[in-house]
Amino acid sequence: MPQTPGDWRYESGIARFGTGGNTLFAMACNRAAGTVTLLRTGSAASPVPMSVITTSIARAMTAQPVPSGQPQLQAALPANDALLDAMAFSRGRFAIDVNGLQSLYLPAWPEVGRVIEDCRK
């Protein structure tokens, strides 16, 4: 599939992907908890299936609705989870598929690895 239009940008422990000021997907480090949270813009009334597909790993998980602010769905992973490495080192791109939302095909640019490494320090 072709790459989803947009670019990565990194700021203060968060890598965001989107166009202009519109974020489609983000990865946020919670250093105190030792986790990286995957955030997909969109809404759902209850938890929904989320899949992350890389060249080496495909994993299904559950995305929880974020209770306040911009409509988002989130899934947290331990900062040392191998899936995060697979996202950073995927050949070309990785996919984020959330039930009920358009699939995203995101480039494995340095911002992905940076948020992961920042969280592992």
C-alpha positions, 0 to 999 in steps of 0.5 A: 500500500502507498504511504499515508500522506504526511510527515513525522515531527518530534517534540518533547518525547512525542513523535507525531505523524500527519499533515500541517497541524493535523495529527493522525498518529502519535507515539508518546513516551511516559518515562515514569511508567516506562511505556510508549503509548500509541495514539490514533486520532479517532473516536469509539464508544468502547475499546476497539481492536488495533493491529500494528504490522511491520516487516518482522512482527504483526501484533493485535492489541486493544485500543482504549478511548482517551476520556478527554480532549481530542478524540483519540484511541490509545494502547500502551506498550512497555518501552522495551517491547520488541514491537517498538523496535520492529516499528523503528526498523521496519523496511520502509513503512509499518501499518496501523489498523484500528477497527472502524478507521482508515488504515495508516501506512507510516514511514519508519523515519528517525522520529519513531526511533527517537521517542523509543530511545528517549523512553529507554534512557 
